[in-house]
Amino acid sequence: MTGAVLAVDIGGTKLAVRALADGVTVHERTLPWRDGADPDADLDLLGASVSEAAGALGTAPVRIGVAAAPNVDGDGRVVGWPNRPGWTGRSLRVPFARTGAEVLFGDDATLAALAEAHATGCRDLVYLGLGTGVGGGLVCGGRLLTGAWGTAGEVGHLVVDPAGPPCRCGRRGCLQAGVSGPALAAHAAARRGRTTTTAELVAGVADAEDWAEHTLDHAAGLIARALAVLTELVQPARVHIGGGLGSALTALPERVAPRLAATVRAGRPVPEVRPAVHGAHASLAGAALLAARGAALLGEESVA
Ligand SMILES: [Zn+2]
């Protein structure tokens, strides 16, 4: 479908909105969520951003694709979101109601996986998004792997170290508990001996600081462990690493690749590990794809 559509990415720390007319971006804006986690203020910001983007189109959007970090049910209600617990129970349809458009929701990492598969024509791709949390999406045989309840591909909750740190899901040693932004900042801080932000970690890697290199290798080792399991299960041709932090750590894919190769059984092909084609905007690109193709995108064989 062509025409006027909006793509919205509701992320852990930011909101991104893109307006497209016949596939061409006519407006795009990224805004951080305000401090304080006030859900009313957040949803007002969302509504205002959507109105602004719709205004830029000059015509009413036909459809809105929403890539959501929060867990959203079929009615557009937030089931849960550890990042901003106040959102739980809120309807995400309300901020979009004024547009009159059809609104479709999808998991942010799942949509990112589809966008990456489309961009590369790859029918078997694993997407890993590193940011506030760790998201994942699996495209197998050109089709999104959805599972019985529609939420398959939660790579962030593969247990990579049963004795590892506690995860927000209540278990120990999930990939997310090891390589989310807060987890890597904590790892870097412990190595460095002082409080460290993810931005400092990215700068530290660029400057080849010992503590930052060590944290990057630590992350690469845990990610390779998760990917070794996925390689046995679904044989991806490619693994793309994106998300805000995953994209900023540009050296991460090349650190993961040899570790993954070392774990794959002899004679077996090794997936290519690459940075996400859409960089930090893979989820937004997926939302645009959902807006263009409609709900069928999530069920159909979508990569030729
Ligand atoms: Zn977990």
Residues whose N, C-alpha, C, O or C-beta is under 5 A from the ligand:
A	BS01	ZN	G156 H157 C167 C169 C174
